[in-house]
Amino acid sequence: MDLGPGRRAAPSRFVLPDVSEKNRDGKRNARERLAAEREKQKTTEKRRRALIVGASVVCVLGLAAVVGVVAANSGKDKKSDTSGPVVTPSGATGKDGLAIPVGKDSAKSTLTVWEDFRCPACKAFESAYRSTIHELVDAGQLKVEYHLVTIIDGNMGGSGSRKAANAAACAQDAAKFTAYHDVLYENQPEETDDAFADNSKLIELAGKADGLDTAAFQKCVDDGTHDSWVVKSNDAFGTSGFTGTPTVLLGGTNIYADQSMTPAKLKQMVEAANKG
């Protein structure tokens, strides 16, 4: 602005921004953000690799555990030979001699029981009906035919069902089946615990059945004398059309499937059959 001779315009108080300085700040901020993003990616990648390694270790350990369980069960079962000759227990009856009979042949009613000594439902049935069954058998009104199977071995792994069934067949040879049968259920382990795979455990329990713990019984258990018979009995169950244990038939009718069935009702049915 021209203020006339001798006078100059006052310097402006407004300073234009330094564009080069802004550019430098922008570039520096961009570099910092890029560095932070790269560091974040590195951290994420490290975590991902750690998870992969951890998962791999878990898989390896899990596989080792499975192999260990299989090896342990295989080790427990070394003495048994289920491909050997079928040795039928003393007094066994029915088709192929696969039923262990309890009671008098003259009884008018027959109860057929398919059971597995590792089966919790079988134990529940035994606990509820045992005293009634014993009463009817002792009165000569009921005969029971027991068929032994190994479903839990197949479902849960192990050999306790088969070995307990073999031991029960050995008890049948000694005319002590009923007493030992009850002892096995009274001392049944948890379904996932294959305790009955240990022959020494089965022999120890024989001490609870008066007169059963003998050298002959111990040898029968240790040798797996009736193992092949047990396998044959289980195969028969597989082709029977029945789907689970216990399967309990009275005169051919599945009373275990009858939701209204009770020990008292069973007793009434058997007593009515004997009066007829």
Backbone as CSV, one residue per row, in Angstrom:
resi,resn,N_x,N_y,N_z,CA_x,CA_y,CA_z,C_x,C_y,C_z
1,MET,0.858,-1.186,0.000,0.000,0.000,0.000,0.893,1.234,0.000
2,ASP,0.553,2.242,-0.801,1.370,3.466,-0.893,0.846,4.461,0.117
3,LEU,1.711,4.809,1.139,1.304,5.726,2.209,1.875,7.124,2.006
4,GLY,2.417,7.232,0.889,2.982,8.576,0.610,4.465,8.590,0.824
5,PRO,5.112,9.716,0.468,6.571,9.810,0.587,7.051,9.687,2.024
6,GLY,8.129,8.954,2.144,8.779,8.802,3.453,8.101,7.816,4.369
7,ARG,7.048,7.192,4.006,6.360,6.269,4.919,6.288,4.877,4.304
8,ARG,6.510,3.888,5.131,6.486,2.491,4.670,5.379,1.712,5.379
9,ALA,4.905,0.712,4.709,3.852,-0.110,5.315,4.407,-0.954,6.442
10,ALA,3.687,-1.040,7.514,4.131,-1.872,8.661,4.176,-3.341,8.250
11,PRO,5.141,-4.039,8.748,5.243,-5.482,8.397,4.000,-6.242,8.864
12,SER,3.589,-7.191,8.067,2.392,-7.971,8.395,2.629,-8.859,9.599
13,ARG,1.613,-8.971,10.446,1.698,-9.866,11.616,1.359,-11.314,11.281
14,PHE,0.842,-11.610,10.139,0.457,-12.978,9.724,1.574,-13.623,8.965
15,VAL,1.967,-14.836,9.417,3.083,-15.549,8.783,2.523,-16.763,8.038
16,LEU,2.867,-16.914,6.826,2.401,-18.077,6.054,3.014,-19.354,6.616
17,PRO,2.230,-20.426,6.702,2.760,-21.688,7.258,3.876,-22.234,6.409
18,ASP,4.789,-22.956,7.118,5.924,-23.591,6.441,5.469,-24.936,5.880
19,VAL,5.194,-24.997,4.612,4.660,-26.199,3.970,5.616,-27.364,4.089
20,SER,6.904,-27.081,3.976,7.904,-28.168,4.047,7.915,-28.820,5.419
21,GLU,7.662,-28.033,6.482,7.629,-28.581,7.840,6.429,-29.509,8.013
22,LYS,5.259,-29.109,7.443,4.072,-29.961,7.520,4.287,-31.285,6.824
23,ASN,4.944,-31.199,5.683,5.207,-32.438,4.937,6.095,-33.384,5.736
24,ARG,7.080,-32.781,6.405,7.965,-33.613,7.219,7.203,-34.276,8.361
25,ASP,6.308,-33.508,9.021,5.519,-34.077,10.111,4.617,-35.187,9.615
26,GLY,3.986,-34.966,8.450,3.095,-35.979,7.897,3.826,-37.265,7.573
27,LYS,5.008,-37.122,6.965,5.795,-38.309,6.615,6.239,-39.061,7.859
28,ARG,6.631,-38.271,8.912,7.069,-38.914,10.146,5.926,-39.679,10.807
29,ASN,4.750,-39.089,10.830,3.577,-39.769,11.413,3.221,-41.018,10.627
30,ALA,3.320,-40.932,9.321,3.009,-42.097,8.479,3.994,-43.226,8.751
31,ARG,5.283,-42.879,8.876,6.286,-43.906,9.176,6.030,-44.550,10.533
32,GLU,5.652,-43.741,11.517,5.383,-44.281,12.849,4.184,-45.219,12.823
33,ARG,3.126,-44.800,12.085,1.957,-45.678,11.990,2.291,-46.984,11.288
34,LEU,3.110,-46.909,10.237,3.508,-48.111,9.507,4.338,-49.032,10.395
35,ALA,5.244,-48.434,11.171,6.067,-49.239,12.083,5.214,-49.911,13.142
36,ALA,4.240,-49.165,13.656,3.350,-49.741,14.678,2.531,-50.885,14.101
37,GLU,2.046,-50.704,12.856,1.255,-51.748,12.217,2.097,-52.998,11.981
38,ARG,3.377,-52.785,11.545,4.265,-53.932,11.338,4.547,-54.673,12.644
39,GLU,4.705,-53.930,13.719,4.960,-54.542,15.020,3.743,-55.344,15.480
40,LYS,2.570,-54.770,15.216,1.327,-55.472,15.561,1.208,-56.775,14.786
41,GLN,1.554,-56.741,13.499,1.502,-57.940,12.664,2.497,-58.995,13.159
42,LYS,3.689,-58.535,13.566,4.692,-59.463,14.094,4.179,-60.161,15.353
43,THR,3.553,-59.375,16.237,3.014,-59.942,17.482,1.923,-60.961,17.185
44,THR,1.041,-60.611,16.232,-0.029,-61.534,15.845,0.536,-62.823,15.272
45,GLU,1.564,-62.690,14.434,2.179,-63.864,13.813,2.837,-64.767,14.869
46,LYS,3.490,-64.143,15.852,4.106,-64.915,16.927,3.055,-65.707,17.702
47,ARG,1.930,-65.069,18.002,0.857,-65.758,18.718,0.302,-66.916,17.890
48,ARG,0.129,-66.663,16.585,-0.405,-67.717,15.711,0.524,-68.922,15.691
49,ARG,1.832,-68.644,15.580,2.802,-69.746,15.571,2.803,-70.496,16.901
50,ALA,2.669,-69.749,18.003,2.643,-70.389,19.322,1.427,-71.298,19.461
51,LEU,0.274,-70.831,18.940,-0.932,-71.656,19.005,-0.784,-72.921,18.175
52,ILE,-0.163,-72.793,16.988,0.037,-73.964,16.131,0.939,-74.977,16.807
53,VAL,2.033,-74.482,17.401,2.970,-75.375,18.097,2.277,-76.033,19.280
54,GLY,1.505,-75.232,20.043,0.803,-75.776,21.200,-0.191,-76.845,20.813
55,ALA,-0.948,-76.572,19.746,-1.927,-77.557,19.283,-1.250,-78.830,18.820
56,SER,-0.092,-78.669,18.173,0.647,-79.850,17.705,1.114,-80.689,18.871
57,VAL,1.572,-80.016,19.927,2.037,-80.742,21.115,0.887,-81.495,21.755
58,VAL,-0.296,-80.823,21.852,-1.473,-81.470,22.437,-1.869,-82.694,21.636
59,CYS,-1.833,-82.569,20.307,-2.188,-83.712,19.445,-1.232,-84.873,19.649
60,VAL,0.062,-84.543,19.737,1.055,-85.595,19.940,0.848,-86.274,21.283
61,LEU,0.607,-85.446,22.331,0.385,-86.018,23.654,-0.888,-86.847,23.692
62,GLY,-1.949,-86.345,23.007,-3.196,-87.095,22.959,-3.019,-88.434,22.272
63,LEU,-2.280,-88.437,21.159,-2.020,-89.684,20.456,-1.212,-90.629,21.321
64,ALA,-0.245,-90.076,22.043,0.567,-90.916,22.933,-0.287,-91.530,24.024
65,ALA,-1.254,-90.731,24.532,-2.132,-91.254,25.585,-2.990,-92.389,25.059
66,VAL,-3.528,-92.202,23.839,-4.348,-93.258,23.249,-3.534,-94.526,23.044
67,VAL,-2.330,-94.348,22.504,-1.456,-95.510,22.301,-1.144,-96.183,23.621
68,GLY,-0.938,-95.343,24.660,-0.636,-95.896,25.981,-1.778,-96.716,26.533
69,VAL,-3.018,-96.205,26.359,-4.186,-96.946,26.837,-4.336,-98.259,26.099
70,VAL,-4.184,-98.215,24.775,-4.288,-99.441,23.993,-3.234,-100.442,24.412
71,ALA,-2.017,-99.944,24.610,-0.933,-100.840,25.023,-1.197,-101.427,26.392
72,ALA,-1.732,-100.583,27.304,-2.022,-101.072,28.655,-3.077,-102.156,28.622
73,ASN,-4.144,-101.911,27.846,-5.194,-102.920,27.755,-4.705,-104.183,27.088
74,SER,-3.831,-104.011,26.083,-3.284,-105.189,25.417,-2.434,-105.994,26.389
75,GLY,-1.703,-105.280,27.230,-0.851,-105.962,28.197,-1.664,-106.748,29.191
76,LYS,-2.835,-106.210,29.586,-3.674,-106.900,30.559,-4.245,-108.196,30.006
77,ASP,-4.354,-108.246,28.674,-5.098,-109.337,28.053,-4.197,-110.399,27.426
78,LYS,-2.913,-110.379,27.746,-1.975,-111.267,27.074,-2.270,-112.742,27.301
79,LYS,-2.792,-113.094,28.470,-2.981,-114.506,28.790,-4.196,-115.119,28.104
80,SER,-5.099,-114.280,27.615,-6.359,-114.784,27.081,-6.220,-115.142,25.609
81,ASP,-6.849,-116.238,25.224,-6.870,-116.656,23.832,-8.309,-116.962,23.452
82,THR,-8.981,-115.974,22.873,-10.398,-116.130,22.544,-10.598,-116.936,21.269
83,SER,-9.506,-117.340,20.642,-9.636,-118.163,19.438,-9.489,-119.648,19.767
84,GLY,-9.324,-119.960,21.045,-9.140,-121.347,21.463,-10.439,-122.117,21.443
85,PRO,-10.399,-123.369,21.875,-11.604,-124.213,21.875,-12.653,-123.671,22.839
86,VAL,-13.912,-123.854,22.482,-15.016,-123.402,23.327,-15.235,-124.425,24.436
87,VAL,-14.994,-123.993,25.671,-15.177,-124.865,26.833,-16.451,-124.422,27.547
88,THR,-17.474,-125.240,27.459,-18.777,-124.905,28.057,-18.747,-125.127,29.560
89,PRO,-19.245,-124.167,30.337,-19.280,-124.340,31.793,-20.126,-125.552,32.186
90,SER,-19.815,-126.110,33.315,-20.554,-127.271,33.819,-22.041,-126.944,33.966
91,GLY,-22.892,-127.811,33.398,-24.330,-127.650,33.572,-24.980,-126.622,32.674
92,ALA,-24.224,-125.962,31.793,-24.817,-124.964,30.899,-25.815,-125.633,29.966
93,THR,-26.882,-124.920,29.642,-27.972,-125.496,28.849,-28.316,-124.591,27.669
94,GLY,-29.397,-124.919,26.983,-29.872,-124.097,25.879,-29.089,-124.338,24.602
95,LYS,-29.424,-123.576,23.579,-28.768,-123.711,22.291,-27.273,-123.470,22.424
96,ASP,-26.485,-124.408,21.963,-25.016,-124.346,22.021,-24.484,-124.275,23.447
97,GLY,-25.342,-124.594,24.434,-24.890,-124.575,25.827,-24.468,-123.199,26.286
98,LEU,-25.214,-122.161,25.892,-24.829,-120.785,26.198,-25.592,-120.175,27.367
99,ALA,-26.452,-120.950,28.017,-27.224,-120.429,29.156,-26.784,-121.100,30.451
100,ILE,-26.572,-120.290,31.475,-26.273,-120.824,32.805,-27.574,-120.853,33.598
101,PRO,-28.070,-122.052,33.935,-29.374,-122.159,34.603,-29.268,-122.050,36.119
102,VAL,-30.237,-121.397,36.703,-30.342,-121.303,38.165,-31.784,-121.639,38.536
103,GLY,-31.998,-122.596,39.425,-33.346,-122.990,39.828,-33.692,-124.384,39.345
104,LYS,-34.890,-124.818,39.703,-35.340,-126.166,39.367,-35.933,-126.230,37.965
105,ASP,-35.630,-127.302,37.258,-36.193,-127.491,35.924,-37.705,-127.584,35.951
106,SER,-38.268,-127.988,37.083,-39.717,-128.166,37.200,-40.478,-126.847,37.339
107,ALA,-39.738,-125.728,37.525,-40.403,-124.432,37.681,-41.216,-124.107,36.431
108,LYS,-42.427,-123.597,36.607,-43.301,-123.311,35.473,-42.945,-122.013,34.741
109,SER,-42.209,-121.136,35.412,-41.827,-119.863,34.792,-40.313,-119.807,34.585
110,THR,-39.910,-119.259,33.433,-38.487,-119.114,33.134,-38.175,-117.655,32.841
111,LEU,-37.191,-117.145,33.544,-36.719,-115.784,33.334,-35.393,-115.869,32.578
112,THR,-35.322,-115.243,31.428,-34.093,-115.236,30.632,-33.445,-113.870,30.751
113,VAL,-32.189,-113.848,31.184,-31.501,-112.587,31.433,-30.220,-112.517,30.597
114,TRP,-30.128,-111.494,29.762,-28.885,-111.191,29.041,-28.226,-110.040,29.790
115,GLU,-26.998,-110.240,30.249,-26.380,-109.246,31.118,-24.881,-109.131,30.883
116,ASP,-24.357,-107.981,31.341,-22.932,-107.658,31.227,-22.482,-107.183,32.608
117,PHE,-21.458,-107.807,33.155,-21.050,-107.485,34.527,-20.489,-106.073,34.680
118,ARG,-20.178,-105.388,33.578,-19.730,-103.996,33.650,-20.880,-103.011,33.421
119,CYS,-22.076,-103.531,33.155,-23.211,-102.693,32.760,-23.926,-102.092,33.980
120,PRO,-23.947,-100.757,34.123,-24.617,-100.129,35.269,-26.118,-100.435,35.323
121,ALA,-26.782,-100.498,34.163,-28.212,-100.796,34.151,-28.481,-102.218,34.628
122,CYS,-27.541,-103.124,34.327,-27.678,-104.505,34.811,-27.582,-104.539,36.336
123,LYS,-26.672,-103.740,36.861,-26.539,-103.679,38.320,-27.809,-103.097,38.945
124,ALA,-28.374,-102.081,38.306,-29.605,-101.476,38.831,-30.737,-102.499,38.851
125,PHE,-30.840,-103.297,37.781,-31.869,-104.341,37.739,-31.637,-105.361,38.848
126,GLU,-30.400,-105.801,38.990,-30.072,-106.796,40.017,-30.379,-106.270,41.414
127,SER,-30.026,-105.030,41.657,-30.256,-104.454,42.985,-31.740,-104.399,43.319
128,ALA,-32.565,-104.096,42.310,-34.005,-103.961,42.543,-34.728,-105.307,42.619
129,TYR,-34.293,-106.265,41.806,-35.050,-107.519,41.659,-34.393,-108.733,42.321
130,ARG,-33.183,-108.599,42.785,-32.444,-109.771,43.280,-33.188,-110.548,44.357
131,SER,-33.653,-109.865,45.381,-34.286,-110.580,46.495,-35.562,-111.297,46.040
132,THR,-36.317,-110.677,45.148,-37.547,-111.302,44.642,-37.217,-112.530,43.803
133,ILE,-36.193,-112.405,42.954,-35.785,-113.536,42.116,-35.300,-114.695,42.982
134,HIS,-34.471,-114.388,43.975,-33.994,-115.440,44.877,-35.166,-116.124,45.595
135,GLU,-36.116,-115.333,46.030,-37.274,-115.887,46.739,-38.055,-116.853,45.844
136,LEU,-38.300,-116.457,44.616,-39.072,-117.284,43.688,-38.299,-118.535,43.261
137,VAL,-36.982,-118.365,43.093,-36.142,-119.524,42.741,-36.116,-120.524,43.888
138,ASP,-35.906,-120.030,45.099,-35.842,-120.912,46.269,-37.173,-121.631,46.512
139,ALA,-38.266,-121.001,46.098,-39.594,-121.606,46.271,-39.917,-122.589,45.153
140,GLY,-39.012,-122.721,44.196,-39.228,-123.647,43.092,-40.207,-123.141,42.050
141,GLN,-40.519,-121.843,42.097,-41.511,-121.282,41.175,-40.885,-120.660,39.926
142,LEU,-39.597,-120.383,39.986,-38.940,-119.672,38.886,-37.581,-120.283,38.584
143,LYS,-37.293,-120.410,37.293,-35.964,-120.807,36.837,-35.388,-119.634,36.043
144,VAL,-34.104,-119.359,36.249,-33.461,-118.247,35.542,-32.371,-118.801,34.631
145,GLU,-32.316,-118.279,33.408,-31.254,-118.640,32.476,-30.443,-117.387,32.169
146,TYR,-29.181,-117.405,32.589,-28.312,-116.243,32.413,-27.456,-116.401,31.154
147,HIS,-27.443,-115.351,30.345,-26.591,-115.283,29.154,-25.624,-114.116,29.361
148,LEU,-24.341,-114.383,29.262,-23.329,-113.374,29.570,-22.772,-112.749,28.299
149,VAL,-22.745,-111.427,28.274,-22.284,-110.713,27.082,-21.236,-109.663,27.458
150,THR,-20.647,-109.037,26.432,-19.496,-108.143,26.657,-19.670,-106.807,25.934
151,ILE,-20.848,-106.237,26.025,-21.140,-104.987,25.318,-20.238,-103.838,25.771
152,ILE,-20.020,-103.719,27.066,-19.247,-102.579,27.574,-17.796,-102.645,27.114
153,ASP,-17.242,-103.835,27.005,-15.885,-103.957,26.449,-15.835,-103.333,25.063
154,GLY,-16.878,-103.589,24.267,-16.910,-103.046,22.918,-17.132,-101.545,22.897
155,ASN,-17.959,-101.054,23.805,-18.282,-99.620,23.827,-17.206,-98.775,24.495
156,MET,-16.674,-99.263,25.605,-15.735,-98.469,26.401,-14.280,-98.903,26.228
157,GLY,-14.068,-100.072,25.632,-12.714,-100.609,25.545,-12.391,-101.437,26.775
158,GLY,-11.406,-102.293,26.657,-10.999,-103.134,27.775,-11.477,-104.560,27.619
159,SER,-11.338,-105.337,28.690,-11.702,-106.758,28.651,-12.389,-107.216,29.928
160,GLY,-12.791,-106.261,30.774,-13.395,-106.612,32.058,-14.695,-107.375,31.958
161,SER,-15.524,-107.056,30.960,-16.791,-107.780,30.804,-16.526,-109.253,30.520
162,ARG,-15.610,-109.485,29.594,-15.309,-110.872,29.217,-14.642,-111.628,30.356
163,LYS,-13.697,-110.990,31.019,-12.979,-111.694,32.081,-13.884,-111.966,33.285
164,ALA,-14.788,-111.038,33.585,-15.735,-111.274,34.675,-16.691,-112.401,34.298
165,ALA,-17.112,-112.436,33.026,-17.993,-113.510,32.570,-17.281,-114.850,32.623
166,ASN,-16.007,-114.873,32.244,-15.235,-116.110,32.348,-15.153,-116.559,33.802
167,ALA,-14.889,-115.613,34.702,-14.792,-115.951,36.124,-16.129,-116.482,36.647
168,ALA,-17.243,-115.885,36.172,-18.560,-116.368,36.587,-18.795,-117.785,36.070
169,ALA,-18.312,-118.072,34.854,-18.423,-119.430,34.311,-17.563,-120.400,35.122
170,CYS,-16.415,-119.924,35.585,-15.566,-120.745,36.455,-16.282,-121.032,37.773
171,ALA,-17.018,-120.042,38.269,-17.805,-120.226,39.495,-18.921,-121.240,39.263
172,GLN,-19.476,-121.243,38.040,-20.494,-122.235,37.694,-19.899,-123.643,37.752
173,ASP,-18.665,-123.794,37.318,-17.990,-125.100,37.393,-17.913,-125.586,38.838
174,ALA,-17.808,-124.617,39.764,-17.698,-124.957,41.182,-19.050,-124.937,41.893
175,ALA,-20.126,-124.835,41.114,-21.485,-124.775,41.665,-21.665,-123.577,42.598
176,LYS,-21.004,-122.457,42.260,-21.082,-121.245,43.081,-21.493,-120.033,42.238
177,PHE,-22.167,-120.281,41.139,-22.470,-119.182,40.213,-23.295,-118.076,40.866
178,THR,-24.387,-118.431,41.509,-25.294,-117.422,42.053,-24.593,-116.514,43.067
179,ALA,-23.845,-117.121,43.963,-23.157,-116.331,44.991,-22.142,-115.385,44.360
180,TYR,-21.373,-115.899,43.391,-20.333,-115.063,42.768,-20.958,-114.016,41.844
181,HIS,-22.020,-114.382,41.171,-22.781,-113.462,40.329,-23.189,-112.230,41.143
182,ASP,-23.724,-112.454,42.334,-24.151,-111.346,43.180,-22.969,-110.525,43.684
183,VAL,-21.873,-111.202,43.999,-20.669,-110.501,44.469,-20.131,-109.560,43.388
184,LEU,-20.133,-110.007,42.145,-19.625,-109.170,41.049,-20.444,-107.888,40.928
185,TYR,-21.755,-108.004,41.018,-22.582,-106.798,40.912,-22.454,-105.909,42.145
186,GLU,-22.315,-106.512,43.289,-22.149,-105.714,44.511,-20.830,-104.947,44.507
187,ASN,-19.872,-105.412,43.735,-18.549,-104.777,43.679,-18.229,-104.249,42.279
188,GLN,-19.269,-103.959,41.523,-19.068,-103.462,40.161,-18.350,-102.112,40.171
189,PRO,-17.286,-101.972,39.386,-16.593,-100.675,39.299,-17.373,-99.700,38.424
190,GLU,-16.914,-98.465,38.360,-17.516,-97.507,37.440,-17.404,-98.039,36.018
191,GLU,-18.352,-97.648,35.183,-18.404,-98.176,33.816,-17.101,-97.940,33.056
192,THR,-16.449,-96.803,33.307,-15.218,-96.469,32.597,-13.983,-97.111,33.227
193,ASP,-14.144,-97.746,34.366,-13.035,-98.384,35.084,-13.019,-99.874,34.742
194,ASP,-11.979,-100.297,34.046,-11.898,-101.695,33.602,-11.250,-102.583,34.667
195,ALA,-11.686,-102.409,35.906,-11.063,-103.127,37.026,-11.203,-104.642,36.902
196,PHE,-12.304,-105.113,36.314,-12.516,-106.558,36.197,-11.569,-107.214,35.180
197,ALA,-10.790,-106.403,34.477,-9.796,-106.969,33.557,-8.623,-107.573,34.326
198,ASP,-8.531,-107.254,35.602,-7.445,-107.749,36.456,-7.883,-109.062,37.107
199,ASN,-7.258,-110.162,36.701,-7.627,-111.469,37.251,-7.484,-111.528,38.766
200,SER,-6.484,-110.841,39.286,-6.274,-110.878,40.736,-7.455,-110.243,41.470
201,LYS,-8.085,-109.253,40.842,-9.269,-108.629,41.438,-10.423,-109.627,41.462
202,LEU,-10.613,-110.355,40.373,-11.690,-111.345,40.292,-11.473,-112.472,41.292
203,ILE,-10.225,-112.861,41.464,-9.906,-113.917,42.435,-10.101,-113.409,43.861
204,GLU,-9.737,-112.160,44.091,-9.945,-111.561,45.416,-11.428,-111.556,45.782
205,LEU,-12.288,-111.210,44.814,-13.726,-111.168,45.071,-14.296,-112.555,45.332
206,ALA,-13.627,-113.575,44.813,-14.092,-114.950,45.068,-14.070,-115.269,46.557
207,GLY,-13.231,-114.566,47.308,-13.181,-114.771,48.751,-14.466,-114.379,49.447
208,LYS,-15.312,-113.603,48.765,-16.592,-113.186,49.340,-17.695,-114.215,49.085
209,ALA,-17.400,-115.218,48.261,-18.360,-116.301,47.996,-17.838,-117.551,48.690
210,ASP,-18.527,-117.975,49.682,-18.053,-119.073,50.545,-17.631,-120.311,49.744
211,GLY,-16.369,-120.717,49.931,-15.861,-121.944,49.324,-15.437,-121.841,47.880
212,LEU,-15.462,-120.648,47.285,-15.130,-120.519,45.859,-13.637,-120.325,45.610
213,ASP,-12.940,-119.634,46.490,-11.535,-119.301,46.237,-10.650,-120.538,46.420
214,THR,-10.582,-121.329,45.375,-9.783,-122.557,45.390,-8.735,-122.491,44.290
215,ALA,-7.805,-123.435,44.317,-6.765,-123.485,43.284,-7.381,-123.725,41.908
216,ALA,-8.421,-124.548,41.865,-9.076,-124.845,40.584,-9.738,-123.593,40.006
217,PHE,-10.396,-122.824,40.864,-11.044,-121.586,40.409,-9.985,-120.592,39.922
218,GLN,-8.918,-120.438,40.682,-7.868,-119.499,40.313,-7.251,-119.855,38.963
219,LYS,-7.014,-121.132,38.742,-6.433,-121.573,37.467,-7.404,-121.315,36.314
220,CYS,-8.672,-121.574,36.542,-9.699,-121.343,35.527,-9.745,-119.868,35.129
221,VAL,-9.654,-118.990,36.126,-9.661,-117.546,35.862,-8.391,-117.120,35.136
222,ASP,-7.245,-117.518,35.646,-5.969,-117.114,35.049,-5.785,-117.657,33.636
223,ASP,-6.296,-118.846,33.385,-6.147,-119.453,32.056,-7.190,-118.944,31.057
224,GLY,-8.200,-118.249,31.553,-9.266,-117.814,30.649,-9.960,-119.005,30.023
225,THR,-10.232,-120.004,30.838,-10.753,-121.286,30.345,-12.009,-121.130,29.491
226,HIS,-12.897,-120.227,29.897,-14.180,-120.088,29.195,-14.255,-118.833,28.325
227,ASP,-13.113,-118.235,28.023,-13.118,-117.008,27.218,-13.810,-117.193,25.870
228,SER,-13.484,-118.265,25.178,-14.088,-118.491,23.857,-15.591,-118.735,23.972
229,TRP,-16.008,-119.358,25.058,-17.439,-119.560,25.301,-18.131,-118.216,25.502
230,VAL,-17.487,-117.315,26.230,-18.051,-115.978,26.454,-18.193,-115.239,25.124
231,VAL,-17.169,-115.329,24.289,-17.223,-114.681,22.975,-18.385,-115.242,22.151
232,LYS,-18.576,-116.546,22.210,-19.671,-117.182,21.475,-21.023,-116.722,22.009
233,SER,-21.117,-116.574,23.317,-22.352,-116.090,23.930,-22.644,-114.660,23.487
234,ASN,-21.610,-113.838,23.448,-21.783,-112.453,23.007,-22.182,-112.389,21.532
235,ASP,-21.610,-113.261,20.718,-21.976,-113.319,19.298,-23.457,-113.693,19.141
236,ALA,-23.914,-114.593,19.988,-25.325,-114.992,19.935,-26.234,-113.807,20.266
237,PHE,-25.810,-112.991,21.206,-26.579,-111.788,21.538,-26.631,-110.852,20.334
238,GLY,-25.504,-110.744,19.619,-25.436,-109.860,18.463,-26.395,-110.233,17.352
239,THR,-26.742,-111.496,17.262,-27.653,-111.949,16.210,-29.074,-112.188,16.734
240,SER,-29.308,-111.842,17.990,-30.604,-112.125,18.620,-31.679,-111.094,18.287
241,GLY,-31.232,-109.919,17.883,-32.190,-108.835,17.654,-32.385,-107.946,18.861
242,PHE,-31.824,-108.327,20.009,-31.897,-107.484,21.197,-30.896,-106.344,21.056
243,THR,-31.200,-105.228,21.714,-30.389,-104.031,21.493,-29.581,-103.564,22.695
244,GLY,-29.791,-104.126,23.852,-29.039,-103.655,25.006,-29.186,-104.565,26.198
245,THR,-28.384,-104.266,27.212,-28.448,-105.032,28.448,-28.890,-104.109,29.581
246,PRO,-29.630,-104.639,30.551,-30.106,-106.024,30.544,-31.301,-106.201,29.615
247,THR,-31.402,-107.368,29.023,-32.624,-107.798,28.354,-33.204,-108.904,29.223
248,VAL,-34.414,-108.706,29.691,-35.016,-109.637,30.655,-36.344,-110.127,30.093
249,LEU,-36.426,-111.426,29.850,-37.624,-112.016,29.256,-38.296,-112.967,30.237
250,LEU,-39.591,-112.833,30.378,-40.373,-113.779,31.177,-41.321,-114.494,30.222
251,GLY,-41.053,-115.759,30.013,-41.857,-116.499,29.055,-41.764,-115.920,27.656
252,GLY,-40.628,-115.334,27.317,-40.432,-114.763,25.984,-40.829,-113.310,25.857
253,THR,-41.463,-112.739,26.867,-41.884,-111.334,26.832,-40.867,-110.465,27.551
254,ASN,-40.469,-109.379,26.901,-39.451,-108.492,27.473,-40.065,-107.637,28.578
255,ILE,-39.916,-108.087,29.812,-40.519,-107.347,30.925,-39.689,-106.127,31.309
256,TYR,-38.423,-106.095,30.909,-37.589,-104.930,31.235,-38.070,-103.700,30.455
257,ALA,-38.709,-103.936,29.311,-39.240,-102.831,28.512,-40.592,-102.355,29.018
258,ASP,-41.169,-103.082,29.976,-42.475,-102.718,30.548,-42.256,-101.698,31.663
259,GLN,-42.642,-100.444,31.399,-42.415,-99.371,32.360,-43.202,-99.558,33.661
260,SER,-44.239,-100.397,33.616,-45.048,-100.616,34.811,-44.545,-101.783,35.662
261,MET,-43.489,-102.452,35.185,-42.989,-103.636,35.886,-42.312,-103.257,37.198
262,THR,-42.585,-104.046,38.227,-41.953,-103.898,39.542,-41.644,-105.298,40.068
263,PRO,-40.799,-105.409,41.078,-40.574,-106.731,41.684,-41.868,-107.373,42.164
264,ALA,-42.761,-106.587,42.733,-44.044,-107.130,43.221,-44.885,-107.661,42.062
265,LYS,-44.889,-106.944,40.950,-45.668,-107.385,39.790,-45.074,-108.662,39.202
266,LEU,-43.743,-108.731,39.157,-43.075,-109.942,38.671,-43.468,-111.135,39.539
267,LYS,-43.459,-110.926,40.836,-43.821,-112.000,41.764,-45.257,-112.465,41.535
268,GLN,-46.174,-111.527,41.330,-47.568,-111.867,41.070,-47.709,-112.681,39.785
269,MET,-46.976,-112.286,38.760,-47.049,-112.973,37.472,-46.553,-114.414,37.598
270,VAL,-45.442,-114.574,38.314,-44.858,-115.919,38.474,-45.776,-116.795,39.338
271,GLU,-46.291,-116.234,40.405,-47.182,-117.006,41.279,-48.464,-117.381,40.548
272,ALA,-48.969,-116.502,39.706,-50.178,-116.803,38.939,-49.921,-117.933,37.943
273,ALA,-48.730,-117.923,37.340,-48.376,-118.972,36.384,-48.268,-120.320,37.095
274,ASN,-47.790,-120.336,38.320,-47.652,-121.578,39.056,-49.009,-122.132,39.534
275,LYS,-49.966,-121.241,39.705,-51.301,-121.682,40.135,-52.122,-122.220,38.955
276,GLY,-51.752,-121.772,37.762,-52.527,-122.160,36.593,-52.304,-123.590,36.173
